[in-house]
């Protein structure tokens, strides 16, 4: 279902200038299916990004993540002042921790990532599309690295219009 929904959007005429997929593909099977459908339409991925974050940092970030029950606004207990009262700054709703962000679930998620998703880095490296970005630092620093990594793709898009 995920593959067909994603591919329908990728092949939608509104995607002719390009598209960004976040969290897909998650495994080699999905990556190969995506590549095959793109090839069938004379398309290919130009860039794949891997945001590299050390395991300890991922655990810390996830353990401190909270969501508002009412408006679903995301928060982080470390980086957003005023959140310690457990209320949403936007709507006043109660903040909660998702089950997926509890320590035992985080460990499971990281093992699934290691087994199923991390092989994609090698797959896309062999395809020549992989660009790695360090995901530690300020939001602005990481954003600049992402833009720099996408630079050749953006330039190619601009020259074709």
N, C-alpha and C positions, 0 to 999 in steps of 0.2 A: 504494500500500500504506500509506504513512504517513498519508495523508488518511483512508482508511477505518478504520485502527486508532484514530486520534485521535478521529474522529467517533463511533465505537462507545463509547469511554470517556465522551465529553462527553454522549452521550444515555443513558448508563447511569443507572438510577434512583438510584444512590448519588451522582450529581452534581446532584440536584435543588436543593440549597442553594447551588450555585455550583461553579466550577472555576477553576483557574489553569493556563494553558498556558505552557510555557517553551520557546522555540525553535520554536514553531509558531504561526501560519504563517510560512514563510520567504520567500514570494514572493506576488505579487498573485493568481496563479491559485489558490493554496491559500486565501488570504484570502477570495476571492469564493466559493469552494466552501464554506468554513466558514460564511460569512454566509448562503448559500442554504439549507444544511441547517438552520441555526438558525431561519431564517425559516419553513421548512416545519414546524417544531415550535413555532412562536410564541415563539421565544427570540431574544435578541440579546446581543451583548457589551455590558457596561456600562462597562468600563474597559480600555484598553490602555496598557501602560507601556513607555516607552522610557528605558532607562538610558543616559545620554550620558556617554561617556568619550573623551577626546582620543586620536587615533591613536597618538601616541608612547607614551602610557600603556598602551594595549592591547598594543602591541608589547613593551614592557618586562615587563608582567605575564605574557604568554604565554611569552616567552623564559625567564622564571624559574620557570615551572610545572614540577613534577615529580610523578610518580605512583609508588607502591610497586608493584613487580612482583608481590608476593604478595597483598596485601589491597586494592590499588588506592586507598589513602588518598591524597588530594591534598596537595601541599606547594607552597610558594613559597620559593625560595632567599633572597629578601630579607626576608620577613616572619616566617619561622619559625626561631627559634634552634635550633642543634643539627643542622640538616639538612645543613650543609656537609660532614659526614662521609659523606653519600650513603646513609644508612640510615634506614629508617622508624622513627619514634618509637614506633609502636604495635606492630609485629611484628618489627622488625629486618630486614625485607626490603630489597633493593637498590632505590634510587630510579632512575627513568629519565625521559628526556624523550621525549614522544610525537613522532612524525614531523610531526604537524600543528602542533607548537609550535616547529619550527625556522624560522629567518628566511625562507627561500624559500617555505615553506608558509604562513607568516603573511601574507606579501605577497599570495599568491594568495587566501587566505581573505578578506582585507580587500577585494580587488577584487571578489570574488563578492558579498560583503555589499553593497558600494556599488551594484553593478549590479542585484542581485535583491532584497535585503532592505530596503535603505534607502527605496525607494519606499513601503513600508508606512507609514512615518511620515505622509506626506501623505495616504494613503488613510484612515488612522484619524483624522487631524486633521480631514479633511473630514466624517467620520462623527460627529465630536464626542466621541470616546471617548479620544483620546490625552492622556496625562499624561506629561510629561518629568520625569525625576529625574536629578540630577547624580550620576554614579557614581564620583566622586573624593572621597576623604575616608576617615574611619574606617568600618569595617563598621557600627558603631552609627549613625553619621551618615546613611549611605545607607539603612540599615534604617528609621530614623525618617522619612526623606523618602518611602520606599515606603509606609509605613503612612499617612502624611499624604495621599499621592496616592490611596490606596485608601479614605480616610475616608468620602467620600460613598457609595461602593459598600457598604461595611461597614454604614453607618447604614441604607441602604435594605434590606439583607438582614435586619438586626435588627428593623426595623419591620414586615417582612412575616411574621415568625414568631410 
